[in-house]
Amino acid sequence: MVLKEMLLENLKQVELLAGDSKWRRFFHNPIAYLNAIIFKEVIYNRTEEERIVTKKIFTEQEMKLALPASTDIYLTGGKSHPSEIKLARFLIQHLNTEDHFLDIGAHYGFFSLLALKLVGDKGKLVAIEPSSSAFKILTHNFHHIANIQLKNQAVNDAVGHVTFYEFPNRESEYNTMDVTQFKNQEWYIENHVKKKTVEATTIDALTVENTFNPSIIKIDVE
């Protein structure tokens, strides 16, 4: 319980910081704030090249990130949307030592890192991410961890291949197998999307091939 109490207390600080005004976030860490905002609003707009940084998150683990997509984690130590804070709190409350956890749409691995902290060395994790650029960072964050399987795949209703659309870093949260939902939106028209074919698997296949019985399945996909 000591671990969970510590994580919940640290998560509360993330929530407070995320809800603060811009000025309070600035005064919390002026150098980091200026670096992140200048990069996001000025440099990235000109270059469209992501910047790789390292941040100690609220779990006290170090995490490799790419800006500007992970500006919230860089500035607060956690995912800052209310739904993401609720999810983190849910995982802390319900995921236990030796549990199995399946992370579909792992991105850079924020929730997988939290899960790893909770399940320990005897737990088991599988993290799925179809984006090649995100998967590269995900791999770095877990290259030294034995009890997690990383899959550069999409999850579908059948094993095979699917068409996957990958956006530049700032819009990477919209990576999807179906871009028709965005075609009339201005941000979509202004961006260059990469179309590629990726391997697809199913939840059933994942559980069988990894002798895997997840207590919790987290799904964050478009």
C-alpha positions in Angstrom: 0.0 0.0 0.0 2.9 2.3 0.6 3.7 2.3 -3.2 0.1 3.0 -4.2 -0.3 5.8 -1.6 2.9 7.4 -3.0 1.7 7.2 -6.6 -1.7 8.6 -5.7 -0.1 11.5 -3.8 2.2 12.2 -6.8 -0.7 12.0 -9.2 -2.6 14.5 -7.2 0.3 17.0 -7.7 0.1 16.3 -11.5 -3.6 17.0 -11.4 -3.2 20.3 -9.5 -0.4 21.4 -11.8 -2.5 20.5 -14.9 -5.4 22.6 -13.6 -3.3 25.6 -12.7 -3.1 28.7 -14.8 -0.4 29.2 -17.4 1.4 31.6 -15.1 1.5 29.1 -12.2 2.8 26.4 -14.5 5.4 28.9 -15.7 6.6 29.6 -12.2 6.6 25.9 -11.3 9.5 25.4 -13.7 10.2 28.6 -15.8 13.1 27.1 -17.9 11.2 23.9 -18.8 8.0 25.9 -19.6 9.8 28.4 -21.8 11.7 25.6 -23.6 8.5 23.6 -24.3 6.3 26.5 -25.4 8.9 28.2 -27.6 9.7 24.9 -29.2 6.0 24.1 -29.7 4.8 27.5 -31.0 7.9 28.8 -32.8 10.5 26.2 -33.7 8.2 23.2 -34.5 6.0 25.4 -36.7 9.0 26.2 -38.9 10.8 22.8 -38.9 8.1 20.2 -38.1 10.9 18.2 -36.6 10.2 16.6 -33.2 12.6 17.0 -30.2 13.5 14.0 -28.0 13.8 14.8 -24.3 13.9 12.8 -21.1 11.6 13.4 -18.1 11.1 11.9 -14.7 7.4 11.2 -14.5 5.2 11.1 -11.4 6.0 7.4 -10.9 9.7 8.4 -10.4 10.7 6.5 -13.6 12.6 8.3 -16.3 10.8 8.4 -19.7 12.0 9.3 -23.2 9.5 11.7 -24.9 9.1 13.5 -28.2 8.0 17.2 -28.2 5.6 18.8 -28.9 3.3 15.7 -28.6 4.2 15.1 -25.0 4.4 18.7 -23.8 1.9 17.9 -21.0 4.1 15.1 -19.6 7.2 17.2 -19.9 5.7 20.0 -17.9 3.6 18.1 -15.3 5.2 14.7 -15.0 2.0 13.0 -16.2 -0.8 12.9 -18.8 -2.8 15.9 -17.9 -6.3 15.5 -19.5 -8.9 14.7 -16.8 -9.8 11.4 -18.5 -6.1 10.4 -18.5 -5.7 11.3 -14.8 -8.8 9.2 -14.0 -7.3 6.3 -15.9 -4.0 6.6 -14.1 -5.9 6.7 -10.7 -7.9 3.6 -11.8 -4.8 1.7 -12.7 -3.2 2.5 -9.3 -6.2 1.4 -7.4 -6.9 -1.8 -9.4 -3.7 -3.2 -10.8 -1.7 -5.3 -8.4 1.6 -7.2 -8.1 2.0 -10.1 -10.6 -1.0 -8.9 -12.6 -1.0 -8.9 -16.5 -1.6 -5.7 -18.4 -2.4 -5.1 -22.0 -1.7 -1.6 -23.4 -3.3 -1.1 -26.9 -2.2 2.2 -28.3 0.8 2.5 -26.0 2.4 5.5 -27.8 5.6 6.3 -25.8 4.6 4.0 -23.0 3.4 6.3 -20.2 0.7 4.0 -19.0 2.9 0.9 -19.5 5.5 2.5 -17.2 2.9 3.0 -14.6 1.6 -0.5 -15.0 5.2 -1.9 -14.7 5.6 0.0 -11.4 2.4 -1.7 -10.1 2.8 -5.3 -11.3 6.5 -5.6 -10.5 9.1 -8.0 -11.8 6.6 -11.0 -11.6 3.9 -9.3 -13.6 3.6 -9.3 -17.3 2.9 -6.6 -19.9 2.2 -6.4 -23.6 2.3 -3.0 -25.3 1.0 -2.4 -28.8 1.9 0.6 -31.0 1.5 0.7 -34.8 3.3 4.0 -35.3 6.9 3.4 -36.3 8.2 6.8 -34.9 6.3 6.3 -31.6 7.4 2.6 -31.4 11.1 3.7 -31.6 10.7 5.7 -28.5 8.6 3.1 -26.8 11.4 0.5 -27.4 13.9 2.9 -25.8 11.8 3.2 -22.7 11.6 -0.5 -22.2 14.8 -1.9 -23.7 16.1 -3.1 -20.4 12.8 -4.6 -19.1 12.4 -8.4 -19.4 8.7 -8.8 -18.5 7.2 -6.7 -21.3 6.6 -7.6 -24.9 6.5 -4.7 -27.4 4.6 -5.1 -30.6 4.8 -2.8 -33.6 1.4 -3.7 -34.8 -2.2 -2.6 -34.9 -5.1 -4.4 -33.2 -7.9 -5.4 -35.4 -10.8 -8.0 -35.6 -8.6 -10.3 -37.7 -4.9 -11.2 -38.0 -3.4 -9.8 -41.2 -2.4 -6.3 -42.5 -4.2 -3.0 -42.4 -3.7 0.5 -43.9 -2.4 2.9 -41.2 -2.2 6.7 -41.4 0.6 8.4 -39.4 0.6 12.2 -38.8 3.4 14.5 -37.9 4.4 14.6 -34.2 2.0 17.4 -33.0 -1.0 15.7 -34.5 0.2 12.1 -33.8 -2.7 11.5 -31.4 -4.9 11.3 -34.5 -3.0 8.4 -36.0 -5.6 6.1 -37.4 -6.7 3.3 -39.8 -9.5 5.6 -41.1 -8.8 9.3 -42.0 -12.2 9.9 -43.6 -13.4 11.2 -40.2 -10.9 14.1 -40.5 -11.1 15.0 -44.2 -13.2 18.2 -43.8 -11.2 19.5 -40.9 -8.7 22.4 -41.5 -5.9 20.8 -39.5 -6.1 17.7 -41.6 -5.9 19.6 -44.9 -2.8 21.4 -43.6 -0.9 18.3 -42.6 1.0 15.6 -44.5 -0.1 12.2 -43.5 1.9 9.0 -44.2 0.0 6.1 -45.5 1.5 2.6 -44.9 0.7 -1.0 -44.4 1.2 -2.5 -40.9 0.8 -5.9 -39.4 -2.4 -6.4 -37.4 -3.2 -8.8 -34.7 -6.2 -9.6 -32.4 -6.5 -9.6 -28.6 -7.2 -13.3 -28.7 -4.0 -13.9 -30.7 -2.0 -11.8 -28.2 -3.2 -13.7 -25.2 -2.5 -17.1 -26.7 0.9 -16.4 -28.2 2.2 -14.7 -25.0 0.5 -17.1 -22.5 -1.1 -13.9 -21.3 -4.2 -13.3 -19.2 -4.6 -9.5 -18.7 -6.4 -8.2 -15.6 -6.8 -4.9 -17.3 -6.9 -4.0 -21.0 -6.3 -0.3 -21.8 -7.3 0.8 -25.3 -6.5 4.3 -26.6 -6.9 4.3 -30.4 -8.7 6.3 -33.0 
